[in-house]
Amino acid sequence: TPSNVKLGPPAFEPVLQGKRWSVFRYTRALPRYLMVSRTAGPMNDFAAAKLMQSPDFNPAELLVLAKEDDDGEEPVETTEVEVNFAASDTKLPTPVVLKQEPTLVEVLTDSTVPAYLLALETWFPGWIATVDSEEAEIVRANIGCRTVKLPPGQHIVRFTYRPAPFAWGLLISMATLIVLFVTGLTLLVKRMS
Protein backbone atom coordinates (compact mmCIF):
# COMPACT_ATOMS: atom_id res chain seq x y z
CA THR A 1 0.00 0.00 0.00
CA PRO A 2 1.15 3.58 -0.48
CA SER A 3 2.73 4.94 2.69
CA ASN A 4 0.12 7.68 3.00
CA VAL A 5 -2.67 5.06 3.45
CA LYS A 6 -3.35 4.37 7.11
CA LEU A 7 -4.31 0.75 7.90
CA GLY A 8 -3.68 0.99 11.60
CA PRO A 9 -5.07 -0.85 14.60
CA PRO A 10 -6.77 -3.00 15.50
CA ALA A 11 -6.46 -5.39 12.55
CA PHE A 12 -3.12 -4.35 11.07
CA GLU A 13 0.25 -3.43 12.52
CA PRO A 14 3.17 -2.07 10.48
CA VAL A 15 6.11 -4.41 9.93
CA LEU A 16 8.22 -2.57 7.32
CA GLN A 17 7.95 0.89 5.86
CA GLY A 18 9.69 2.48 2.92
CA LYS A 19 9.36 5.89 1.27
CA ARG A 20 6.59 4.73 -1.06
CA TRP A 21 5.43 1.44 0.44
CA SER A 22 4.45 -0.25 3.70
CA VAL A 23 4.07 -3.86 4.82
CA PHE A 24 1.50 -4.70 7.47
CA ARG A 25 0.82 -7.81 9.56
CA TYR A 26 -2.79 -8.89 9.96
CA THR A 27 -3.19 -9.40 13.72
CA ARG A 28 -6.54 -11.18 13.66
CA ALA A 29 -5.40 -14.22 11.69
CA LEU A 30 -6.55 -17.50 13.14
CA PRO A 31 -4.12 -20.34 13.83
CA ARG A 32 -4.02 -23.07 11.19
CA TYR A 33 -5.50 -25.60 13.66
CA LEU A 34 -8.06 -24.78 16.32
CA MET A 35 -10.62 -26.47 18.56
CA VAL A 36 -14.30 -25.57 18.18
CA SER A 37 -17.17 -26.97 20.24
CA ARG A 38 -20.19 -25.10 18.82
CA THR A 39 -21.59 -26.44 15.54
CA ALA A 40 -24.24 -25.47 13.02
CA GLY A 41 -25.67 -27.85 10.48
CA PRO A 42 -25.11 -30.04 8.69
CA MET A 43 -26.21 -27.84 5.82
CA ASN A 44 -25.51 -27.42 2.14
CA ASP A 45 -22.92 -24.95 0.86
CA PHE A 46 -25.44 -22.22 -0.05
CA ALA A 47 -26.91 -22.17 3.46
CA ALA A 48 -23.40 -22.37 4.97
CA ALA A 49 -22.21 -19.42 2.89
CA LYS A 50 -25.21 -17.38 3.95
CA LEU A 51 -24.54 -18.12 7.64
CA MET A 52 -20.80 -17.45 7.31
CA GLN A 53 -21.43 -14.05 5.67
CA SER A 54 -23.17 -12.84 8.80
CA PRO A 55 -21.18 -10.12 10.61
CA ASP A 56 -21.62 -12.13 13.82
CA PHE A 57 -20.00 -15.27 12.40
CA ASN A 58 -16.68 -16.17 14.02
CA PRO A 59 -14.95 -19.32 12.67
CA ALA A 60 -13.07 -19.69 15.96
CA GLU A 61 -16.39 -20.09 17.82
CA LEU A 62 -18.81 -21.77 15.40
CA LEU A 63 -18.17 -24.65 13.03
CA VAL A 64 -20.50 -24.99 10.03
CA LEU A 65 -20.74 -28.69 9.17
CA ALA A 66 -21.29 -29.67 5.54
CA LYS A 67 -24.18 -31.79 4.40
CA GLU A 68 -22.62 -35.00 3.06
CA ASP A 69 -24.95 -35.35 0.09
CA ASP A 70 -24.71 -31.71 -1.02
CA ASP A 71 -25.89 -31.68 -4.62
CA GLY A 72 -24.96 -28.04 -5.14
CA GLU A 73 -28.57 -26.93 -5.60
CA GLU A 74 -29.85 -23.83 -3.86
CA PRO A 75 -31.86 -24.67 -0.75
CA VAL A 76 -35.42 -23.73 -0.06
CA GLU A 77 -35.31 -20.55 2.06
CA THR A 78 -35.04 -21.45 5.70
CA THR A 79 -34.93 -19.17 8.71
CA GLU A 80 -33.94 -21.86 11.21
CA VAL A 81 -30.37 -22.98 11.73
CA GLU A 82 -29.68 -25.73 14.23
CA VAL A 83 -26.83 -24.60 16.46
CA ASN A 84 -25.32 -26.73 19.21
CA PHE A 85 -24.50 -24.34 22.06
CA ALA A 86 -23.79 -27.11 24.60
CA ALA A 87 -20.11 -26.36 25.11
CA SER A 88 -20.04 -22.74 23.96
CA ASP A 89 -18.83 -21.31 27.29
CA THR A 90 -15.75 -23.52 27.46
CA LYS A 91 -12.50 -21.89 26.35
CA LEU A 92 -10.65 -24.49 24.31
CA PRO A 93 -6.85 -24.52 24.17
CA THR A 94 -5.01 -24.06 20.91
CA PRO A 95 -3.80 -27.40 19.51
CA VAL A 96 -0.05 -27.99 19.23
CA VAL A 97 1.36 -29.01 15.86
CA LEU A 98 3.84 -31.82 16.48
CA LYS A 99 4.77 -32.50 12.86
CA GLN A 100 3.94 -30.79 9.59
CA GLU A 101 4.95 -32.05 6.18
CA PRO A 102 3.21 -31.70 2.80
CA THR A 103 1.40 -35.05 3.17
CA LEU A 104 1.44 -35.55 6.95
CA VAL A 105 0.30 -33.45 9.90
CA GLU A 106 0.28 -34.50 13.57
CA VAL A 107 -1.57 -32.34 16.08
CA LEU A 108 -1.83 -32.68 19.86
CA THR A 109 -5.21 -31.63 21.26
CA ASP A 110 -6.58 -31.36 24.78
CA SER A 111 -10.16 -30.54 25.70
CA THR A 112 -12.47 -31.06 28.65
CA VAL A 113 -15.54 -31.21 26.38
CA PRO A 114 -16.35 -32.91 23.07
CA ALA A 115 -15.00 -30.70 20.29
CA TYR A 116 -13.87 -30.61 16.68
CA LEU A 117 -10.31 -30.08 15.52
CA LEU A 118 -10.65 -27.65 12.64
CA ALA A 119 -7.82 -27.55 10.09
CA LEU A 120 -7.98 -24.24 8.24
CA GLU A 121 -6.65 -25.98 5.17
CA THR A 122 -8.44 -27.06 2.03
CA TRP A 123 -10.64 -30.13 2.30
CA PHE A 124 -9.81 -32.49 -0.55
CA PRO A 125 -10.44 -36.20 -1.18
CA GLY A 126 -7.42 -38.31 -0.30
CA TRP A 127 -6.89 -37.06 3.25
CA ILE A 128 -7.35 -39.67 5.96
CA ALA A 129 -7.32 -39.08 9.70
CA THR A 130 -6.52 -41.07 12.80
CA VAL A 131 -7.19 -40.12 16.40
CA ASP A 132 -4.83 -41.92 18.78
CA SER A 133 -3.98 -44.37 15.93
CA GLU A 134 -7.67 -45.23 15.36
CA GLU A 135 -9.23 -44.29 12.00
CA ALA A 136 -11.46 -41.21 12.23
CA GLU A 137 -13.92 -39.59 9.85
CA ILE A 138 -12.91 -36.30 8.25
CA VAL A 139 -15.90 -34.01 7.90
CA ARG A 140 -15.97 -31.05 5.54
CA ALA A 141 -16.72 -27.86 7.46
CA ASN A 142 -16.92 -24.10 6.82
CA ILE A 143 -17.48 -24.99 3.15
CA GLY A 144 -13.91 -26.05 2.36
CA CYS A 145 -11.96 -27.06 5.49
CA ARG A 146 -11.20 -30.38 7.19
CA THR A 147 -12.42 -31.23 10.67
CA VAL A 148 -12.39 -34.26 12.97
CA LYS A 149 -14.73 -34.83 15.92
CA LEU A 150 -12.94 -35.56 19.20
CA PRO A 151 -14.12 -36.80 22.59
CA PRO A 152 -12.93 -34.99 25.73
CA GLY A 153 -9.31 -35.57 26.70
CA GLN A 154 -5.86 -35.40 25.18
CA HIS A 155 -5.47 -36.83 21.67
CA ILE A 156 -2.96 -37.05 18.85
CA VAL A 157 -4.67 -36.43 15.52
CA ARG A 158 -2.83 -37.44 12.39
CA PHE A 159 -3.83 -36.24 8.91
CA THR A 160 -2.23 -38.18 6.05
CA TYR A 161 -2.69 -37.44 2.36
CA ARG A 162 -3.03 -40.61 0.27
CA PRO A 163 -4.84 -39.82 -2.97
CA ALA A 164 -6.44 -42.77 -4.80
CA PRO A 165 -4.68 -42.02 -8.14
CA PHE A 166 -1.31 -42.33 -6.40
CA ALA A 167 -2.27 -45.75 -4.98
CA TRP A 168 -3.50 -46.91 -8.39
CA GLY A 169 -0.31 -45.65 -10.05
CA LEU A 170 1.82 -47.47 -7.48
CA LEU A 171 -0.16 -50.69 -7.98
CA ILE A 172 0.14 -50.51 -11.78
CA SER A 173 3.87 -49.76 -11.54
CA MET A 174 4.45 -52.73 -9.22
CA ALA A 175 2.44 -55.03 -11.51
CA THR A 176 4.47 -53.82 -14.50
CA LEU A 177 7.74 -54.49 -12.66
CA ILE A 178 6.59 -58.02 -11.76
CA VAL A 179 5.58 -58.75 -15.38
CA LEU A 180 8.93 -57.41 -16.65
CA PHE A 181 10.84 -59.46 -14.07
CA VAL A 182 8.95 -62.69 -14.91
CA THR A 183 9.33 -62.06 -18.66
CA GLY A 184 13.07 -61.39 -18.27
CA LEU A 185 13.51 -64.47 -16.10
CA THR A 186 11.60 -66.61 -18.62
CA LEU A 187 13.74 -65.36 -21.52
CA LEU A 188 16.90 -65.98 -19.53
CA VAL A 189 15.87 -69.56 -18.70
CA LYS A 190 14.96 -70.25 -22.37
CA ARG A 191 18.30 -68.84 -23.56
CA MET A 192 20.28 -70.97 -21.08
CA SER A 193 18.54 -74.20 -22.10
MOMOFEN-V779232 format. One record per run of one state. SS is the DSSP state (alpha for helix, beta for strand, coil for the rest). FROM is the first residue (numbers start at 1). LEN is the number of residues. If there is no record, write none. Layout:
SS | FROM | LEN
SS | FROM | LEN
This chain:
coil | 1 | 11
beta | 12 | 6
coil | 18 | 4
beta | 22 | 5
coil | 27 | 6
beta | 33 | 4
coil | 37 | 1
beta | 38 | 6
coil | 44 | 1
alpha | 45 | 8
coil | 53 | 9
beta | 62 | 5
coil | 67 | 16
beta | 83 | 2
coil | 85 | 11
beta | 96 | 6
coil | 102 | 2
beta | 104 | 8
coil | 112 | 3
beta | 115 | 8
coil | 123 | 4
beta | 127 | 5
coil | 132 | 2
beta | 134 | 3
coil | 137 | 1
beta | 138 | 4
coil | 142 | 3
beta | 145 | 6
coil | 151 | 2
beta | 153 | 9
coil | 162 | 2
alpha | 164 | 29
coil | 193 | 1
